Amino acid sequence: MKKKVLPVLLATILLLTCIPLGTITVSAGTQENLDAIIAQYPDGSRWTGSFDGGIQCFGFAKMVIYKLFGTYNGSYRGWSYSSASNGMTLIGSTTDFSSSSIKSLLSSAQPGDVLQFNTPKQHTMIVYSVASDGVWIYDCNWDWNCGISLRKSSFGAWSGRNSTGLILMRAIGSTPSSCNCDTSY
């Protein structure tokens, strides 16, 4: 009897690990695709290109969103520093840069989400991951010299930010398929 139970048990486990279940999140696929993009545009490199009219941090973020979530159809063209629109949905925002407010805002962040500081010092970043003590962000022009960075920032480190607000956005229908990591951008 034991000889028959073990193969059936192993086959069941194998089958369950191969079938996508409702509990699998899109974050896992997004994280893998983000890693592929980071391999193409690694920390410490520079990006001096443009994408869909955006340059520096904004153009880079628009390109990353395109690469993460599939065929570009212009739907991301209009998202800006003040609102989420045209292919993006607002997850949350804050004008309070205290550690607790930033942590609260980022508690619902997922890999591939977009963070944007508003005026007067606008900046666009991609969420890589959120940890209990901070957020890993992936961005361009962090050094004012088109440098690409993947770095962890504590929630409290944002308290001195010269900005009127921070918004967290997600691409509508953000289900990654495979990374569009061609090098023409």
C-alpha positions in Angstrom: 0.0 0.0 0.0 2.8 2.5 0.9 4.4 1.9 -2.5 1.2 3.0 -4.3 0.6 6.1 -2.1 4.0 7.7 -2.6 3.9 7.9 -6.4 0.3 9.3 -6.2 1.3 11.8 -3.6 4.3 12.9 -5.7 2.2 13.2 -8.9 -0.4 15.3 -7.1 2.3 17.7 -5.7 3.8 18.0 -9.2 0.5 18.6 -10.8 -0.5 21.3 -8.2 2.8 23.1 -8.7 2.3 23.3 -12.5 -1.3 24.5 -12.5 -1.8 28.3 -12.0 -4.0 28.9 -9.0 -5.9 32.0 -8.0 -3.4 32.7 -5.3 -0.5 33.4 -7.6 0.1 37.1 -7.9 1.2 39.0 -11.0 4.0 40.4 -8.9 6.1 37.3 -9.4 6.1 37.7 -13.2 6.6 41.4 -12.9 9.6 40.9 -10.6 11.2 38.5 -13.1 10.6 40.9 -16.0 12.0 43.8 -13.9 15.1 41.7 -13.2 15.6 41.2 -17.0 15.3 45.0 -17.6 17.7 45.7 -14.8 20.2 43.2 -16.4 19.8 45.3 -19.6 20.0 48.7 -17.8 22.0 47.9 -14.6 22.6 50.0 -11.5 25.5 52.4 -12.2 24.9 52.6 -16.0 23.6 55.6 -17.8 20.5 56.1 -20.0 20.6 59.2 -22.2 17.8 58.2 -24.5 14.1 59.3 -24.8 10.9 57.3 -24.9 7.6 58.6 -26.2 8.6 62.2 -25.7 10.0 61.6 -22.2 13.6 62.0 -21.2 15.6 61.3 -18.0 13.6 59.8 -15.2 10.2 60.2 -16.9 11.2 58.7 -20.2 13.1 55.9 -18.6 10.1 55.0 -16.4 7.8 55.1 -19.4 10.1 52.7 -21.2 10.3 50.4 -18.3 6.5 50.3 -18.0 6.3 49.5 -21.7 8.8 46.7 -21.4 7.0 45.3 -18.4 3.5 45.3 -19.6 3.6 44.5 -23.2 2.8 46.1 -26.6 2.9 49.8 -26.6 -0.2 51.4 -27.8 0.3 55.0 -26.6 -2.0 54.5 -23.6 0.7 55.5 -21.1 1.5 58.7 -23.0 -0.5 61.0 -20.7 0.4 60.0 -17.2 1.9 62.9 -15.4 3.2 64.2 -12.1 -0.2 65.3 -10.9 -2.5 62.5 -11.7 -2.9 59.0 -12.9 -4.5 58.8 -16.3 -4.3 57.3 -19.7 -3.4 53.7 -18.9 -2.5 54.2 -15.2 -4.6 54.0 -12.1 -4.0 55.9 -8.9 -3.2 53.5 -6.0 -2.6 56.3 -3.4 -1.0 59.6 -2.7 0.4 61.6 0.2 1.5 65.2 0.9 2.9 64.1 4.3 6.5 62.8 4.0 6.7 61.4 7.5 8.0 57.9 7.8 4.6 56.5 8.8 2.8 58.2 5.8 5.3 56.9 3.3 5.2 53.4 4.8 1.4 53.5 4.7 1.4 54.7 1.0 3.8 52.0 0.0 2.2 49.2 1.9 0.1 48.4 -1.2 2.9 48.9 -3.7 3.9 46.1 -6.1 6.9 45.6 -8.3 6.5 47.7 -11.5 4.4 50.4 -9.8 5.3 54.0 -10.5 6.2 56.6 -7.8 6.2 60.2 -8.8 7.2 63.2 -6.7 5.3 66.4 -7.7 6.6 69.9 -8.0 9.0 71.7 -7.6 11.4 68.8 -7.8 9.6 66.2 -9.9 11.0 62.7 -10.1 9.7 59.4 -11.5 10.7 56.0 -10.1 9.7 52.4 -10.5 9.0 50.2 -7.4 11.3 47.2 -7.4 10.1 45.8 -4.0 8.9 46.9 -0.6 10.6 45.7 2.6 9.6 46.2 6.2 12.0 49.1 6.6 12.0 50.8 3.2 11.4 50.5 -0.5 13.7 49.4 -3.3 13.4 51.8 -6.2 14.7 51.7 -9.8 15.2 54.9 -11.6 17.2 57.1 -13.9 18.8 60.5 -13.3 19.0 60.0 -9.6 22.4 61.7 -9.8 21.4 64.5 -12.2 23.7 62.8 -14.8 21.3 60.2 -16.3 22.6 57.5 -13.9 20.5 54.4 -13.4 20.0 53.3 -9.8 18.6 50.4 -8.0 18.7 51.3 -4.3 16.9 50.9 -1.0 15.5 54.0 0.6 14.2 53.9 4.2 10.7 55.3 4.7 12.1 58.0 6.9 14.7 59.1 4.3 12.0 60.9 2.3 11.0 63.3 5.1 13.2 66.1 3.7 11.9 65.9 0.2 11.3 69.2 -1.5 8.0 68.2 -3.2 4.3 68.9 -2.8 3.3 65.3 -3.0 4.0 61.7 -3.9 1.7 59.5 -5.9 1.7 55.7 -6.4 0.3 54.5 -9.8 -0.1 51.1 -11.4 -0.5 50.3 -15.1 -4.1 49.3 -15.8 -4.3 45.6 -16.6 -0.7 45.2 -15.4 -0.3 41.6 -16.2 3.1 40.8 -17.6 3.5 38.2 -20.3 7.1 38.1 -21.2 9.7 40.9 -21.0 9.8 43.1 -24.1 13.5 43.6 -23.5 14.7 44.5 -27.0 17.6 46.9 -27.1 16.2 49.4 -29.5 15.1 51.8 -26.7 
